[in-house]
Amino acid sequence: MPDADSRGAQVDPREGLYRALEVPDWWDLAADPPRARSFAFKVNSPFSANVASMIGLAGAVRHMEEVLHCSDGGIVLFNCGQAGTVGFDARHELDPQYPENKAHANVYYDGPNSRRKRDAKVLVEMCETVHTPRF
């Protein structure tokens, strides 16, 4: 994991970030509406997201369907600055598999491993489901 000095430019803390969740186990499908599970944010560091103001919800859905090849997945939205309060650091960085996506950001977790699960649960509470999954 790169240290903070070698990462891309920080995403403005006022920005919203879209996170496409294309794995059924990353969702609590019994909730109404379905909610993200913490596993979606603790499985990988960094995890990919898209800056909401740069891609828009329609663009994020299109990206999930056409690039991630997941038409059944869902999307959550969270605030970058709020996520930062629990150790998540969003950076504008190129997605090497889809360099045309200028809205791409990597979100790193900088907290201690002993708190990763707890902080992922806090991040889930900050999320709003903006595109409901169809699993």
C-alpha positions, 0 to 999 in steps of 0.5 A: 500500500503506498504511503500518503505522500506517493498517492494521487491528489486527495479528493475534496472532502465535500465530494460524494463517492459512489461505490459499486457493489457487485458481489451479493455478499456485500449487501444486506438484501433483507434490509429495506432498502438493501444496505451495504455490509461492512465487508464491502469496505474491509475486503480490499485496501484500496477499494475503487470508487467514483467521484459523484460530481464527475460521473453522475449516478447515470454514469456510475450505473453505466460504468458498473454495467458496461465496465464491471459487467454487473447489471445486477449490482447496486451503488452506495453513496458516501461523503469523502470527508465523513469517511476520512474521520474514520481513517478512509483516504480518497485519492484521485488515481488512474484505474489501469484497467479503465484509464478513460474514467477520469472520475476514478478514485482509490480509497485507502484505509489508514487506520489500524488493522485492529479497528478496520472492521469497526471503521468499515461498519461506521462507513456503512452507516454513512452510506446511502443506497442510490441504486438498488441491487437486483440479486 
